[in-house]
Amino acid sequence: MDVLGRSLSDAAQTYYSKITAELKYPVQIESLNREAHPGTEGYSQFNDNLHKIYLDQSLSNEVFETTLLKELLHCKHQEVSAPWVRPAVEDQRLLFYATNINSLVADIYIEKQLSEIGMHSEEKDLSRLNELVLMRDDEYLPHMRDTYVHLCATLFTMIFFTCADRERYEEVVQLFEDDQEVIKLTETLIDIIKTHGYSTPREQMRSIRRIAVCFGLKGKLLLVYNGTEAMI
């Protein structure tokens, strides 16, 4: 079976067929425009009763297959009315935080599913860890400090719940030991998700709500859940 000219492994074909058979709506897969979406491996959209998945064709076979299945699981996630947040008013800063919150909770759930079917990518683990190391080495302007702390903490939390290489994870944690803002926020996010969960829409809703409050976004984001919107 080929996807965008790439031949899928037997395992990837099996789970591709299984997931698409469980979806209510058809899937269309297209090549991602790397210039328009730098640093993005893949994403999905749902419009007019059609799931569209965009994939970077330059990815290694392992990451290409993992990203494909991850986006298919995102499609499935959308169809079960999974909760998410959006800015109450048009604001790029609020959109950044809302996107981070949505991605954190949904991706932990989806990465756990990938692990359960043996499609977890260790290459992706390493990529996330290297991203944190590069962020630590970069010089951030003072007005970007808040964004930096939240971005590092959400990425650390994602890695905590999904990374198979615990030794490498702890090595990267040590690089941030002098940055207590990042460490404390990470510990708070981990505690929220451990306490409130991520495996069902209701658990996801509870975690998303509390993370938004933790980020100081109460009264600034709308929680979309079960066909309704409510201010956090």
C-alpha positions as a printed NumPy array, in Angstrom:
array([[  0.   ,   0.   ,   0.   ],
       [  1.354,   3.426,  -0.999],
       [  0.621,   6.825,   0.541],
       [  1.97 ,   9.843,  -1.352],
       [  4.288,   7.488,  -3.19 ],
       [  5.641,   5.974,   0.021],
       [  5.246,   2.23 ,   0.596],
       [  3.86 ,   1.513,   4.069],
       [  5.11 ,  -1.317,   6.272],
       [  2.76 ,  -4.217,   6.974],
       [  2.102,  -2.914,  10.501],
       [  1.314,   0.605,   9.293],
       [ -1.011,  -0.763,   6.592],
       [ -2.861,  -2.854,   9.169],
       [ -3.514,   0.077,  11.5  ],
       [ -4.239,   2.47 ,   8.641],
       [ -7.006,   0.138,   7.476],
       [ -8.299,  -0.396,  11.008],
       [ -8.494,   3.304,  11.912],
       [-10.009,   4.45 ,   8.603],
       [-12.659,   1.71 ,   8.893],
       [-13.685,   3.17 ,  12.273],
       [-14.065,   6.723,  10.933],
       [-17.483,   8.044,   9.947],
       [-16.077,  10.247,   7.19 ],
       [-13.573,   9.636,   4.365],
       [ -9.904,  10.626,   4.469],
       [ -7.924,  12.466,   1.823],
       [ -4.127,  12.646,   2.152],
       [ -2.085,  15.416,   0.543],
       [  1.513,  16.583,   0.564],
       [  2.321,  19.315,   3.064],
       [  3.688,  22.64 ,   1.796],
       [  6.934,  22.87 ,   3.771],
       [  7.484,  26.552,   2.939],
       [  4.065,  27.49 ,   4.297],
       [  4.415,  25.205,   7.351],
       [  8.094,  25.13 ,   8.377],
       [  8.912,  22.622,  11.103],
       [  5.553,  20.862,  10.731],
       [  5.55 ,  17.116,  10.065],
       [  1.832,  16.819,   9.485],
       [ -1.588,  18.131,  10.422],
       [ -5.243,  17.383,   9.787],
       [ -8.395,  19.383,   9.039],
       [-12.08 ,  18.51 ,   8.861],
       [-14.348,  20.35 ,   6.432],
       [-17.438,  19.419,   4.393],
       [-17.594,  15.912,   5.893],
       [-14.036,  15.14 ,   4.766],
       [-10.853,  14.592,   6.793],
       [ -7.806,  16.055,   5.074],
       [ -4.349,  14.991,   6.244],
       [ -1.231,  16.836,   5.131],
       [  2.141,  15.064,   5.47 ],
       [  5.749,  16.11 ,   4.906],
       [  7.011,  13.703,   2.251],
       [ 10.657,  14.237,   3.258],
       [ 10.243,  12.498,   6.639],
       [ 12.064,   9.258,   7.366],
       [  9.95 ,   6.123,   6.937],
       [  9.501,   5.677,  10.706],
       [  8.384,   9.246,  11.355],
       [  6.258,   9.361,   8.172],
       [  4.292,   6.287,   9.259],
       [  3.98 ,   7.463,  12.864],
       [  2.8  ,  10.91 ,  11.74 ],
       [  0.268,   9.389,   9.344],
       [ -1.239,   7.19 ,  12.061],
       [ -1.106,  10.031,  14.569],
       [ -3.128,  12.285,  12.263],
       [ -5.609,   9.477,  11.58 ],
       [ -6.071,   9.136,  15.334],
       [ -6.596,  12.91 ,  15.513],
       [ -9.396,  12.46 ,  12.956],
       [-10.947,   9.793,  15.163],
       [-10.468,  12.061,  18.187],
       [-12.406,  14.831,  16.424],
       [-15.311,  12.532,  15.633],
       [-15.921,  11.65 ,  19.292],
       [-16.48 ,  15.315,  20.217],
       [-13.177,  15.689,  22.019],
       [-12.932,  18.937,  24.04 ],
       [-10.75 ,  21.861,  22.992],
       [-10.274,  25.529,  23.762],
       [-10.186,  28.633,  21.602],
       [ -9.646,  32.335,  22.321],
       [-12.734,  34.24 ,  23.413],
       [-11.532,  37.131,  21.23 ],
       [ -9.235,  37.213,  18.218],
       [ -5.744,  37.369,  19.663],
       [ -2.577,  35.662,  18.365],
       [ -1.07 ,  35.288,  21.833],
       [ -4.196,  33.566,  23.162],
       [ -4.314,  31.389,  20.041],
       [ -0.733,  30.269,  20.767],
       [ -1.65 ,  29.188,  24.298],
       [ -4.915,  27.546,  23.238],
       [ -3.12 ,  25.557,  20.533],
       [ -0.467,  24.418,  23.009],
       [ -3.073,  23.283,  25.535],
       [ -5.109,  21.396,  22.934],
       [ -2.038,  19.714,  21.464],
       [ -0.608,  18.713,  24.841],
       [ -3.648,  16.794,  26.095],
       [ -4.665,  15.309,  22.724],
       [ -1.131,  14.269,  21.758],
       [ -0.438,  12.498,  25.069],
       [ -3.592,  10.44 ,  24.502],
       [ -2.693,   9.697,  20.881],
       [  0.964,   8.881,  21.623],
       [ -0.19 ,   6.37 ,  24.24 ],
       [ -2.369,   4.723,  21.601],
       [  0.572,   4.572,  19.184],
       [  2.669,   2.901,  21.883],
       [ -0.056,   0.331,  22.518],
       [ -0.024,  -0.731,  18.857],
       [  3.77 ,  -0.763,  18.625],
       [  4.031,   2.334,  16.413],
       [  5.753,   4.686,  18.864],
       [  8.662,   6.522,  17.213],
       [ 11.933,   6.689,  19.153],
       [ 13.205,   9.013,  16.44 ],
       [ 10.38 ,  11.398,  17.333],
       [ 11.338,  11.109,  21.011],
       [ 14.863,  12.22 ,  20.177],
       [ 13.575,  15.055,  17.997],
       [ 11.48 ,  16.45 ,  20.87 ],
       [ 14.387,  16.203,  23.317],
       [ 16.732,  17.917,  20.867],
       [ 14.152,  20.679,  20.408],
       [ 14.251,  21.357,  24.142],
       [ 18.06 ,  21.444,  24.147],
       [ 18.057,  23.958,  21.283],
       [ 15.48 ,  26.096,  23.082],
       [ 17.663,  26.075,  26.191],
       [ 20.666,  27.267,  24.181],
       [ 18.787,  30.025,  22.372],
       [ 18.742,  33.569,  23.686],
       [ 15.172,  34.712,  24.25 ],
       [ 14.265,  38.371,  24.358],
       [ 12.763,  39.585,  27.671],
       [  9.284,  40.024,  26.188],
       [  9.376,  36.385,  24.991],
       [ 10.144,  34.955,  28.429],
       [  6.536,  34.031,  29.239],
       [  6.126,  32.254,  25.903],
       [  9.431,  30.428,  26.424],
       [  8.475,  29.119,  29.876],
       [  5.078,  27.858,  28.742],
       [  6.459,  26.288,  25.557],
       [  9.265,  24.485,  27.414],
       [  6.912,  23.274,  30.155],
       [  4.296,  21.904,  27.748],
       [  6.993,  20.132,  25.712],
       [  8.599,  18.727,  28.875],
       [  5.193,  17.455,  30.029],
       [  4.531,  15.817,  26.668],
       [  7.924,  14.077,  26.811],
       [  7.413,  13.009,  30.442],
       [  4.286,  11.048,  29.514],
       [  5.499,   9.61 ,  26.192],
       [  9.3  ,   9.308,  25.991],
       [ 10.712,   5.771,  26.087],
       [ 14.302,   6.878,  26.766],
       [ 14.03 ,   7.914,  30.41 ],
       [ 17.798,   8.301,  30.838],
       [ 18.021,  10.845,  28.02 ],
       [ 14.929,  12.611,  29.369],
       [ 16.583,  13.031,  32.791],
       [ 19.746,  14.375,  31.13 ],
       [ 17.732,  17.103,  29.443],
       [ 15.897,  17.88 ,  32.691],
       [ 19.3  ,  18.531,  34.288],
       [ 20.004,  21.227,  31.688],
       [ 17.037,  23.171,  33.075],
       [ 17.767,  22.685,  36.783],
       [ 18.677,  26.37 ,  37.175],
       [ 15.448,  27.497,  35.48 ],
       [ 12.916,  26.977,  38.237],
       [ 10.082,  28.674,  36.341],
       [ 10.188,  25.946,  33.703],
       [ 10.651,  23.134,  36.233],
       [  7.837,  24.286,  38.536],
       [  5.355,  24.816,  35.709],
       [  6.25 ,  21.405,  34.276],
       [  5.665,  19.759,  37.66 ],
       [  2.286,  21.507,  37.928],
       [  1.195,  20.378,  34.45 ],
       [  2.274,  16.795,  35.126],
       [  0.32 ,  16.791,  38.388],
       [ -2.813,  18.168,  36.669],
       [ -2.759,  15.483,  33.979],
       [ -1.97 ,  12.692,  36.449],
       [ -4.855,  13.825,  38.653],
       [ -7.51 ,  14.548,  36.02 ],
       [ -6.496,  12.248,  33.171],
       [ -6.491,  12.308,  29.366],
       [ -7.995,   8.966,  28.241],
       [-11.655,  10.   ,  27.83 ],
       [-13.29 ,  13.217,  26.577],
       [-14.417,  14.035,  30.133],
       [-10.915,  13.512,  31.556],
       [ -9.457,  15.62 ,  28.751],
       [-11.977,  18.371,  29.446],
       [-11.051,  18.484,  33.137],
       [ -7.319,  18.612,  32.394],
       [ -7.698,  21.245,  29.666],
       [ -9.771,  23.473,  31.957],
       [ -7.263,  23.288,  34.801],
       [ -4.254,  23.848,  32.549],
       [ -5.92 ,  26.972,  31.124],
       [ -6.506,  28.288,  34.656],
       [ -2.901,  27.42 ,  35.564],
       [ -1.736,  29.499,  32.584],
       [ -3.697,  32.478,  33.904],
       [ -6.239,  32.313,  31.06 ],
       [ -9.463,  32.203,  33.064],
       [-12.016,  34.446,  31.346],
       [ -9.946,  34.495,  28.139],
       [-10.606,  31.084,  26.555],
       [-13.777,  29.254,  25.533],
       [-14.056,  25.531,  26.222],
       [-15.797,  23.675,  23.372],
       [-17.293,  20.391,  24.589],
       [-20.37 ,  18.307,  23.725],
       [-21.557,  20.858,  21.196],
       [-21.482,  23.793,  23.618],
       [-19.064,  26.629,  24.386],
       [-18.44 ,  27.993,  27.858],
       [-16.001,  30.545,  29.21 ],
       [-13.263,  29.036,  31.326]])
